[in-house]
């Protein structure tokens, strides 16, 4: 007779005392729950979740680097890659100090939350909901489809609503500021003037962004998150958390048998991957 596997969880919280308090409260309320990782920031939460593939993730909303929402969205993009991709997407609980308006948004998006500092009574309700959800996943009728794409797609849709991602390409630039037209790129003791209209795509590279044109590649010291609001969202589409493509450089979007989309560019053999978070941008008319 097989012993039932213990449910597993990850806690992501940059304040050590709060993280430990949450771990201790969970140990009291749910002794069978195994905490497999404690992440001090959003990038660590993403990396550890992909390594351990937990059943649950408790994510602090405000963390250094990636926020809890951004880490969850990145996790949804990467979940079906690598070892453990067959496991169902983790149930998400956001730990937040947001006001009532934000809490209503979480409820409407069907994502659970707990307020900081965590109250045992509220956390007990969350644990009960999570246990019920896990039991439903483990039911015989659900076991075969636990890792099916529709469940992950539902999580993606929830996260997109929470992040406020547009449903169609829309201007990401502030209405009060004209979109960026010229990049000043440092090369040795020179500063090159690169028209933004010549850029085929931008790709995040740690603290830099790779700028790809038809003839050259440049590196600029700015994060993609900082650059994106300065671009014309009608022309430049974010298709992955690390990739922004000039829309008229795209020749076609191809969906494979697994439902993954790749972009083929005009005059290039290069193909760019589109994440599930942005697949909604490519629908035939």
TAMO-V183363 format. One record per residue. N is the residue number from 1. SS is DSSP state (H for helix, E for strand, C for the rest). Layout:
n->N ss->SS
n->N ss->SS
This chain:
n->1 ss->C
n->2 ss->C
n->3 ss->C
n->4 ss->C
n->5 ss->C
n->6 ss->C
n->7 ss->C
n->8 ss->E
n->9 ss->E
n->10 ss->E
n->11 ss->E
n->12 ss->E
n->13 ss->C
n->14 ss->C
n->15 ss->C
n->16 ss->H
n->17 ss->H
n->18 ss->H
n->19 ss->H
n->20 ss->H
n->21 ss->H
n->22 ss->H
n->23 ss->H
n->24 ss->H
n->25 ss->H
n->26 ss->H
n->27 ss->H
n->28 ss->H
n->29 ss->H
n->30 ss->C
n->31 ss->C
n->32 ss->C
n->33 ss->C
n->34 ss->E
n->35 ss->E
n->36 ss->E
n->37 ss->E
n->38 ss->E
n->39 ss->E
n->40 ss->C
n->41 ss->C
n->42 ss->H
n->43 ss->H
n->44 ss->H
n->45 ss->H
n->46 ss->H
n->47 ss->H
n->48 ss->H
n->49 ss->H
n->50 ss->H
n->51 ss->H
n->52 ss->H
n->53 ss->C
n->54 ss->C
n->55 ss->C
n->56 ss->E
n->57 ss->E
n->58 ss->E
n->59 ss->E
n->60 ss->E
n->61 ss->C
n->62 ss->C
n->63 ss->C
n->64 ss->C
n->65 ss->C
n->66 ss->C
n->67 ss->C
n->68 ss->H
n->69 ss->H
n->70 ss->H
n->71 ss->H
n->72 ss->H
n->73 ss->H
n->74 ss->H
n->75 ss->H
n->76 ss->H
n->77 ss->H
n->78 ss->H
n->79 ss->C
n->80 ss->C
n->81 ss->C
n->82 ss->C
n->83 ss->C
n->84 ss->C
n->85 ss->C
n->86 ss->C
n->87 ss->C
n->88 ss->C
n->89 ss->C
n->90 ss->C
n->91 ss->E
n->92 ss->E
n->93 ss->E
n->94 ss->E
n->95 ss->E
n->96 ss->E
n->97 ss->C
n->98 ss->C
n->99 ss->C
n->100 ss->H
n->101 ss->H
n->102 ss->H
n->103 ss->H
n->104 ss->H
n->105 ss->H
n->106 ss->H
n->107 ss->H
n->108 ss->H
n->109 ss->C
n->110 ss->C
n->111 ss->C
n->112 ss->E
n->113 ss->E
n->114 ss->E
n->115 ss->E
n->116 ss->C
n->117 ss->C
n->118 ss->C
n->119 ss->C
n->120 ss->H
n->121 ss->H
n->122 ss->H
n->123 ss->H
n->124 ss->H
n->125 ss->H
n->126 ss->H
n->127 ss->H
n->128 ss->H
n->129 ss->H
n->130 ss->H
n->131 ss->H
n->132 ss->H
n->133 ss->H
n->134 ss->H
n->135 ss->H
n->136 ss->H
n->137 ss->H
n->138 ss->H
n->139 ss->C
n->140 ss->H
n->141 ss->H
n->142 ss->H
n->143 ss->H
n->144 ss->C
n->145 ss->C
n->146 ss->C
n->147 ss->C
n->148 ss->C
n->149 ss->H
n->150 ss->H
n->151 ss->H
n->152 ss->H
n->153 ss->H
n->154 ss->H
n->155 ss->H
n->156 ss->H
n->157 ss->H
n->158 ss->H
n->159 ss->H
n->160 ss->H
n->161 ss->H
n->162 ss->H
n->163 ss->H
n->164 ss->C
n->165 ss->C
n->166 ss->C
n->167 ss->C
n->168 ss->C
n->169 ss->C
n->170 ss->C
n->171 ss->C
n->172 ss->C
n->173 ss->C
n->174 ss->C
n->175 ss->C
n->176 ss->C
n->177 ss->C
n->178 ss->C
n->179 ss->C
n->180 ss->C
n->181 ss->C
n->182 ss->E
n->183 ss->E
n->184 ss->E
n->185 ss->E
n->186 ss->E
n->187 ss->E
n->188 ss->C
n->189 ss->C
n->190 ss->E
n->191 ss->E
n->192 ss->E
n->193 ss->E
n->194 ss->E
n->195 ss->E
n->196 ss->H
n->197 ss->H
n->198 ss->H
n->199 ss->E
n->200 ss->E
n->201 ss->E
n->202 ss->E
n->203 ss->E
n->204 ss->E
n->205 ss->E
n->206 ss->C
n->207 ss->C
n->208 ss->E
n->209 ss->E
n->210 ss->E
n->211 ss->E
n->212 ss->E
n->213 ss->E
n->214 ss->C
n->215 ss->C
n->216 ss->C
n->217 ss->E
n->218 ss->E
n->219 ss->E
n->220 ss->E
n->221 ss->C
n->222 ss->C
n->223 ss->C
n->224 ss->H
n->225 ss->H
n->226 ss->H
n->227 ss->H
n->228 ss->H
n->229 ss->C
n->230 ss->C
n->231 ss->C
n->232 ss->C
n->233 ss->C
n->234 ss->C
n->235 ss->C
n->236 ss->E
n->237 ss->E
n->238 ss->E
n->239 ss->E
n->240 ss->E
n->241 ss->C
n->242 ss->C
n->243 ss->E
n->244 ss->E
n->245 ss->E
n->246 ss->E
n->247 ss->H
n->248 ss->H
n->249 ss->H
n->250 ss->E
n->251 ss->E
n->252 ss->E
n->253 ss->E
n->254 ss->E
n->255 ss->E
n->256 ss->C
n->257 ss->C
n->258 ss->C
n->259 ss->C
n->260 ss->C
n->261 ss->E
n->262 ss->E
n->263 ss->E
n->264 ss->E
n->265 ss->E
n->266 ss->C
n->267 ss->C
n->268 ss->C
n->269 ss->C
n->270 ss->C
n->271 ss->E
n->272 ss->E
n->273 ss->E
n->274 ss->E
n->275 ss->C
n->276 ss->H
n->277 ss->H
n->278 ss->H
n->279 ss->H
n->280 ss->H
n->281 ss->H
n->282 ss->C
n->283 ss->C
n->284 ss->C
n->285 ss->C
